[in-house]
Amino acid sequence: MTNSMSSSQSKIPYLYITGQGYSGSTLLCFLLNSHPEIMTIGEAGPVERFKPKKYRCSCGQVMTECPFFLELEKQVKKLGSTFNIDKSWKTRFRLSDSHLLNVLLVRSLGNNSLELIRDRLVPYLYPGYKQEIEEISQRVVHVAQAAMMIQNKTAFVDALKDSRRIKFLKDIEQIDLKVVHLVKDIRASVVSTMKHTGKDVAWAARYWRRINSKADLAKKLVSPDRWLRLRYSDLCADPQGSVDRITDLMGLKPASLPKDFYTVEHHIMGNKMRRQSSGVVKEDLAWKEKLPDNDLNVIARIGGSLNRYFGYDFP
């Protein structure tokens, strides 16, 4: 696919974070945004989930009153894309309000071969497909360019996490795509998921397995030198080393992290830790107190083998 912007422009070093929600991606965004060359707003297309007139940026301002996001809207429009911070950003690769139709047209089918066949057929069955994908792709580029310009940065991080997005990002010629699969130990992830969704332990374990299986499958979409798997526990144990691995992946120079990442200006959207008072990294180990043996047995049965595949020692 060829984006409508000039291919003569230099490519944007563009990192995409994939994986499950509540896996530590907001923390990782704060750390990466502390790098002098890296800009991120976290989830680059959040309005479908958030209410901008009430939702607060990590700077403390309501999104629709935040000077950064107001300037972002202005600059994206200058670059040529329709864009309103209090409406759908249309930076997600969705073609319909219908969930079923989106599954048929663009969503993951859980099988790369089936998706390849589907992706070859869709442009013929849905005549406006190519133009809509190109418009979304251009808007993705414009959001990254505008955000970097405002903060005087040269690289961009997108933390929407949906592994299917990789298929479209890799075809945008204006970006130099690299991917980090951030994965949390299933025990910690299950506790976080239950806390935020109210679902039971089995549902949370299946959710972890489904999302991370799809993310691992998506690594086949890019070459091995463009993919990095990072465990949440390793990020917390060695934030500097983890960020150095990522900057090396992106072709950027390493830089020392601040002792408290909140001393750096951030405009990040994500989970509620974006507005906590301390910017010191500490691993969430709440699962050790909250998971009885019966729950651990359920978790092990549903996702234990994949958890060990990702390098964790459970079960």
N, C-alpha and C positions, 0 to 999 in steps of 0.2 A: 504494500500500500504506500502511496506517495502522498505525503502531507502537502497542503497547498502553499506552505511557507517556503521560502527560498532555501534550497539545499546547500547553497554556498555559505550559509551561516554556520559557525562552529557548533558542534553538538554540545548539549548540556549534559554534564555528568549527572545522571539521574538514578537515584537509588530507590528501589521499591521494597518495602517491608511487607512480607506476606506471613500468614499464620492465623492463629485463632485470636479472637478478642480476649482481652484480659491476660495477655501473654507477656506484657511488659513493653509493648511498642511505644506507649506514651513516654515512659522512662527513657527508652532508647532515643526517641526524638529529642528530648531535652538535652541529652548528652551530645548528640550529633549537632544540634543547633548551637552548641557552645563552641564548636569549631569555627575558626575565622573565615572559612571558605564555604561552609554548608548552611543552607537555609531550609527550614521546614516549618510547615504549619500543621503538621500531624496528618490528620485525615483530610486529604485535599479534595473535598467534595461532600461536606458533612450535612448540608441543610436538610437532606431527606430525614435525618434522625433528630436534629437539633432545632430549636426555635430561636433564630438569630436575635429576635427582639427581647429575649429573656436570657439566652445562653451567654455565659461570660467567657471571654477569651482568657488565656492564662495570665494576661497582664492585669486582669481584674475588671476591665471594662466590658459592658454589654457589647456583643459583636457589632451591632448596628451603630454603635457610638465609638468603637475603637478606631483611633486615627489610622492604624495600620490597615485594617480591613476596608475602611473607607477609601484609602489610597489605592489598595489592591483593586477594588472595583473600578476606580478611575483609570488605572494604568492598563488593566485587561481590556477595557473598552477602547482605549487609545490604540492598542495593538490590533484591534479589529474583531474581537469576539463579543457577542452579547453576553452580559454578565451582571448579575445582581446578587449581592451578598445575602439578601433576605429572602431569596427564592431558590429554587433548584439551580445549582451551579452547572448542571449538565456536564459534569466532568466524569461521571460514571458511564460505562459503556452499556447503556440501557436504551432499548428502542421502543419500549411500550410500557404503559402503566400496568399492564397485565403481567403478573408473575409467570403464568404458564407460557405466554407468548415469548417472554424474555428467555425462559429456559429453552424453548425451541429454537430461538434465533441466536442467542449469544452466551447463555450460561453454560456452566460445566455439566457434562453428561457423565463424568466419572470414568471416561474411557477416551484416550487420545485418538484412537483409530476412528471411533464413531464421530468424534468432534471434527476430525479432518474431513470426513465425508460430508457432514452437516455444513461445515464452513465453505465447502466448494459449491454446495447446492443453494445456500441461502441467498447469495447475490442474484441468482436467477429467479428465485421464488419471491423475493422481497426487493422490488426494483429500487427503492430508495436507500437500501442498505449501505452501499458504498459512500454515498454523499453524507449520510448521517454519521457514520463512523469517522469520516474525515473531519467533519465539523467538531465532533467531540475531541478528536485527537488534537486539532488545532487549539481548542480551548484549553486542553491539558498543558500544552506547550506555553500558551500565553499566561496562564496562571503561574507556572514555574518562572517564566521570564520576568513577570511583573514583581513577584515576591522577591526574587534575587536582586532585582534592580533597586527596590525600596531599601533593602538591608545591605546593599553593596556586597553581595555574595556571588559565588560562581558555580555552585552545585546545589542540587535540590533533592530533598527526600520526601517521598510520598508514602504514607502509612495507612492506606485504605485496607490493606491486608488481603482482600479478595484475590485468590490465586488466579482466577480466570482473567483478571485484568492484565496479567503478564503477557498473554497472547496478543493483546492489542498494543500495549506499550512497546513491545519489541519491534513492531512494524512502523513506529514513528521515526522517521529518518532524522529528526532534529534532536533526538535524545540518544545518549550513550547509556543504555540500560544495564544496571547491575541489580541483583536481587539478594536480599537477606531473608532467609526463612527463620524467624524467631520462634522457638518452641520451648514451652514450659513443661516441666514434669507433670504428668497427668494428674497426680494427686493434688498439686497446688492449683492446677488449672480447674479441676472439678470444684474445689472449694470456692474459687473466684466466680465461676459460672453459676453455681447454685446461689451465691450471695446476690449476684446482679440480676438473675433471671427468675429465681424462685423455683427452678426445676429440680427434680430429684437427682440422686447420684447416678443412676443408670443413664438418664437422658444426658447429663453433663458429660459423662464418659464417652457416650456414643458421639456426641457433638465434637469433642476433642479429637476422637479417632477420625471422624469424617473430614473435618477441616484440615487436619494435618496430613491425612492421606492424600487429599487433593493438592495440597501445597507441595508435597514430595513428588507427586506425579508431574506437577508443573515444571519441575527442574529440567525436564526433557525439552522444554521449549527454548531454552537458552544453552549456550555452550558452558561446559564445566567451570571455565575461568571467569564466568559472570555470575556465579552462584555461590553463596556462603550460608551454611547452616550455623546458627548461633543459639546456644542454649541460654535460657533466662538465668539459670544458676551461674553460668560462667560470666554473663554480663555483670551480675551483682558482685561476684567474687573478684573480678578484675575489669572494672569499667574502662580503664585506660587501655589495657591490652585489647579489649573487645573493640573499642572505637578505632584503635590503630589497625586492626585487621580489616575493618570496614573502609577506612580511608585508603588503605593499600589497595583494596579491591576497586575503589573508585578512581585510583590514580592520583590521589591527593597527598600532600605532605602531612606527616603526623603533627599534632599540636597537643600541648598539655591541657588536660581538663581542669577547670576550676574546682576547688575543694567543695564549693557549694554552687551547683549549676543555676540556682535562682539569681545569682549575681549578674547573669547575662540576660539581655532583653529577649523575651520569648513571646510569640503569638501562636500558641499551639492549642489545637483542639483534640480532645480525646477523653480519657476517663478522668475522674475527679481528682486524681493525684496531681493534675496539671496546676491546681491551685493550693496545694499543701504548703506548709510554712517552711519545711526543711528540704534543701536540695542535696542532701547527703544520701547516697545509695545504700539501701538496706534490703536484703532479700525478704520477701514475704513467705514466712514458714508457718502460717496459721493452720495449714492442713495437719500438722503434727498433733495439734490439740483437738481438732474438729472432726477427724475421721476415725470412727470406731473400726474394729476389725471386720465387721460385716460389710461395711462400705468399701474397705480396702480390698476385700475379696471380690466384690462386684467390679470394682475398677480394674483389678488385675485381669479378670476374666474378659472384660470388654476391650481393654486397650493395652494390656501388659506387654504383649510382644512388640507392638509399635513403639511403646515407651522405651524398651530396651534397644530397639533399633536406632533410636535417636540418642542413645548413649547414657540413659539414666539407669540406675541400678535397682529399679523396681519393676516387676516383682523379682 
